[in-house]
């Protein structure tokens, strides 16, 4: 199950800072950043909701999404595309190990596997420039994989 943690726009200093850097190198555009957790477990949706709500997010400044269907997710988004950055499966993901242990420490069954990533939503820019920016600033092709996901009139 894919869990996404999104900081409230008013308090999202990270996205504003990345957008500023992007504009200075590319000229225009807007970026929203979120954290991704791919959690493999044989549990119902309430298990994942509890993890997102109680362990991974701060309800004062963040919200979470649990993605069951990517087509449904695209409805209402306001970004042209997004780029997901993941560690390759062959790379040790220490954050994922910590999340897995935190889930067990919280009293829930330990997941089969956890992977972490970052999602970059883009608006008002070219895909090629966005991908180049992410590769130069936030990813290393030796240890990371990038997945570009396009959507029409994508809205958050």
VENBELSUL-V60198 format. One record per residue. N is the residue number from 0. RES is the residue in one small letter. PHI is phi in radians with two decimals (999 if undefined). OMEGA is omega in radians with two decimals (* if undefined). BURIAL is I if it has 16 or more other C-alpha atoms within 10 Angstrom, else O. Layout:
# VENBELSUL-V60198
n=N res=RES phi=PHI omega=OMEGA burial=BURIAL
n=N res=RES phi=PHI omega=OMEGA burial=BURIAL
This chain:
# VENBELSUL-V60198
n=0 res=x phi=999 omega=3.14 burial=I
n=1 res=x phi=-1.69 omega=3.09 burial=I
n=2 res=x phi=-1.92 omega=-3.13 burial=I
n=3 res=x phi=-2.17 omega=3.13 burial=I
n=4 res=x phi=-1.94 omega=-3.03 burial=I
n=5 res=x phi=-2.17 omega=3.11 burial=I
n=6 res=x phi=-1.38 omega=3.08 burial=I
n=7 res=x phi=-0.96 omega=-3.08 burial=O
n=8 res=x phi=-0.95 omega=-3.10 burial=O
n=9 res=x phi=-1.11 omega=-3.06 burial=O
n=10 res=x phi=-1.97 omega=-3.03 burial=O
n=11 res=x phi=-1.53 omega=3.14 burial=I
n=12 res=x phi=-1.14 omega=-3.12 burial=O
n=13 res=x phi=-1.05 omega=-3.13 burial=O
n=14 res=x phi=-1.11 omega=3.12 burial=I
n=15 res=x phi=-1.11 omega=3.14 burial=I
n=16 res=x phi=-1.13 omega=3.13 burial=O
n=17 res=x phi=-1.16 omega=3.09 burial=I
n=18 res=x phi=-1.06 omega=3.13 burial=I
n=19 res=x phi=-1.05 omega=3.11 burial=I
n=20 res=x phi=-1.11 omega=3.13 burial=O
n=21 res=x phi=-1.10 omega=-3.14 burial=I
n=22 res=x phi=-1.10 omega=-3.14 burial=O
n=23 res=x phi=-1.17 omega=3.14 burial=O
n=24 res=x phi=-1.68 omega=-3.05 burial=O
n=25 res=x phi=-1.95 omega=3.11 burial=O
n=26 res=x phi=2.06 omega=3.12 burial=O
n=27 res=x phi=-2.80 omega=3.11 burial=O
n=28 res=x phi=2.41 omega=3.09 burial=I
n=29 res=x phi=-2.46 omega=-3.09 burial=I
n=30 res=x phi=-2.25 omega=2.99 burial=I
n=31 res=x phi=-2.16 omega=-3.08 burial=I
n=32 res=x phi=-1.97 omega=3.05 burial=I
n=33 res=x phi=-2.45 omega=3.09 burial=I
n=34 res=x phi=-1.74 omega=-3.14 burial=I
n=35 res=x phi=-2.05 omega=3.05 burial=I
n=36 res=x phi=-2.35 omega=3.07 burial=I
n=37 res=x phi=-1.73 omega=-3.04 burial=I
n=38 res=x phi=-1.99 omega=3.11 burial=I
n=39 res=x phi=-1.75 omega=3.12 burial=O
n=40 res=x phi=-2.79 omega=3.12 burial=O
n=41 res=x phi=-1.65 omega=-3.12 burial=O
n=42 res=x phi=-2.42 omega=3.12 burial=O
n=43 res=x phi=-1.46 omega=-3.05 burial=O
n=44 res=x phi=-1.06 omega=-3.12 burial=O
n=45 res=x phi=-1.11 omega=3.07 burial=O
n=46 res=x phi=-1.05 omega=-3.10 burial=O
n=47 res=x phi=-1.24 omega=3.09 burial=I
n=48 res=x phi=-1.11 omega=3.13 burial=I
n=49 res=x phi=-1.12 omega=3.11 burial=O
n=50 res=x phi=-1.08 omega=-3.11 burial=I
n=51 res=x phi=-1.11 omega=-3.06 burial=I
n=52 res=x phi=-1.32 omega=-2.98 burial=I
n=53 res=x phi=-1.68 omega=-3.03 burial=O
n=54 res=x phi=-1.98 omega=-2.96 burial=O
n=55 res=x phi=-1.60 omega=-3.05 burial=I
n=56 res=x phi=-2.09 omega=3.02 burial=I
n=57 res=x phi=-1.83 omega=-3.01 burial=O
n=58 res=x phi=-1.08 omega=3.13 burial=O
n=59 res=x phi=-1.28 omega=-3.03 burial=O
n=60 res=x phi=-2.15 omega=-3.07 burial=O
n=61 res=x phi=-2.32 omega=2.97 burial=I
n=62 res=x phi=-2.20 omega=3.13 burial=I
n=63 res=x phi=-2.28 omega=3.01 burial=I
n=64 res=x phi=-2.20 omega=3.01 burial=O
n=65 res=x phi=-1.97 omega=-3.01 burial=I
n=66 res=x phi=-1.60 omega=3.09 burial=O
n=67 res=x phi=-1.69 omega=-3.04 burial=O
n=68 res=x phi=-2.52 omega=-3.09 burial=O
n=69 res=x phi=-1.08 omega=3.13 burial=O
n=70 res=x phi=-1.10 omega=3.10 burial=O
n=71 res=x phi=-1.15 omega=-3.12 burial=O
n=72 res=x phi=-1.06 omega=-3.10 burial=I
n=73 res=x phi=-1.15 omega=-3.12 burial=I
n=74 res=x phi=-1.10 omega=3.07 burial=O
n=75 res=x phi=1.59 omega=3.12 burial=O
n=76 res=x phi=-1.24 omega=-3.04 burial=I
n=77 res=x phi=-2.10 omega=-3.14 burial=I
n=78 res=x phi=-2.16 omega=-3.08 burial=I
n=79 res=x phi=-1.29 omega=-3.10 burial=I
n=80 res=x phi=-2.88 omega=2.99 burial=I
n=81 res=x phi=-2.43 omega=3.14 burial=I
n=82 res=x phi=-2.14 omega=3.07 burial=I
n=83 res=x phi=-1.68 omega=3.09 burial=I
n=84 res=x phi=-2.03 omega=-3.13 burial=I
n=85 res=x phi=-2.17 omega=2.92 burial=I
n=86 res=x phi=-1.27 omega=3.06 burial=I
n=87 res=x phi=-1.12 omega=-3.10 burial=O
n=88 res=x phi=-1.06 omega=-3.13 burial=O
n=89 res=x phi=-1.40 omega=-3.11 burial=O
n=90 res=x phi=-1.72 omega=3.11 burial=O
n=91 res=x phi=-1.19 omega=-3.14 burial=O
n=92 res=x phi=-1.86 omega=-3.06 burial=I
n=93 res=x phi=-1.20 omega=3.09 burial=O
n=94 res=x phi=-1.14 omega=3.12 burial=O
n=95 res=x phi=-1.08 omega=3.10 burial=I
n=96 res=x phi=-1.10 omega=3.11 burial=O
n=97 res=x phi=-1.14 omega=3.12 burial=O
n=98 res=x phi=-1.11 omega=3.13 burial=I
n=99 res=x phi=-1.03 omega=3.13 burial=I
n=100 res=x phi=-1.19 omega=3.12 burial=O
n=101 res=x phi=-1.08 omega=3.10 burial=I
n=102 res=x phi=-1.08 omega=3.12 burial=I
n=103 res=x phi=-1.14 omega=3.13 burial=O
n=104 res=x phi=-1.10 omega=3.13 burial=O
n=105 res=x phi=-1.32 omega=3.12 burial=O
n=106 res=x phi=1.73 omega=3.09 burial=O
n=107 res=x phi=-1.67 omega=3.10 burial=O
n=108 res=x phi=-1.14 omega=-3.11 burial=O
n=109 res=x phi=-1.17 omega=-3.14 burial=I
n=110 res=x phi=-1.18 omega=3.09 burial=I
n=111 res=x phi=-1.18 omega=-3.12 burial=O
n=112 res=x phi=-2.78 omega=3.05 burial=O
n=113 res=x phi=-2.35 omega=3.01 burial=I
n=114 res=x phi=-2.28 omega=3.13 burial=I
n=115 res=x phi=-2.09 omega=3.12 burial=I
n=116 res=x phi=-2.75 omega=3.13 burial=I
n=117 res=x phi=-2.32 omega=3.12 burial=I
n=118 res=x phi=-2.03 omega=3.11 burial=I
n=119 res=x phi=-2.02 omega=3.07 burial=I
n=120 res=x phi=-1.55 omega=-3.12 burial=I
n=121 res=x phi=-2.17 omega=3.07 burial=I
n=122 res=x phi=-2.43 omega=3.06 burial=I
n=123 res=x phi=1.06 omega=3.08 burial=O
n=124 res=x phi=-2.71 omega=3.14 burial=I
n=125 res=x phi=-1.47 omega=3.13 burial=O
n=126 res=x phi=-1.01 omega=-3.09 burial=I
n=127 res=x phi=-1.07 omega=3.13 burial=O
n=128 res=x phi=-1.23 omega=3.12 burial=O
n=129 res=x phi=-1.13 omega=-3.13 burial=I
n=130 res=x phi=-1.10 omega=3.11 burial=I
n=131 res=x phi=-1.06 omega=3.13 burial=O
n=132 res=x phi=-1.05 omega=-3.14 burial=I
n=133 res=x phi=-1.09 omega=3.12 burial=I
n=134 res=x phi=-1.11 omega=-3.12 burial=I
n=135 res=x phi=-1.33 omega=-2.99 burial=O
n=136 res=x phi=-1.83 omega=-2.96 burial=O
n=137 res=x phi=-2.32 omega=-3.08 burial=O
n=138 res=x phi=-2.45 omega=3.07 burial=I
n=139 res=x phi=-2.28 omega=-3.04 burial=O
n=140 res=x phi=-1.08 omega=3.09 burial=O
n=141 res=x phi=-1.27 omega=-3.07 burial=O
n=142 res=x phi=-2.01 omega=-3.10 burial=O
n=143 res=x phi=-2.03 omega=2.94 burial=I
n=144 res=x phi=-2.01 omega=3.09 burial=I
n=145 res=x phi=-2.03 omega=3.06 burial=I
n=146 res=x phi=-2.22 omega=3.13 burial=O
n=147 res=x phi=-1.69 omega=-3.13 burial=O
n=148 res=x phi=-2.14 omega=-3.14 burial=O
n=149 res=x phi=-1.72 omega=3.04 burial=O
n=150 res=x phi=-2.63 omega=3.10 burial=I
n=151 res=x phi=-1.52 omega=3.11 burial=O
n=152 res=x phi=0.80 omega=-3.08 burial=O
n=153 res=x phi=-1.21 omega=-3.04 burial=I
n=154 res=x phi=-2.21 omega=3.05 burial=O
n=155 res=x phi=-1.85 omega=* burial=O
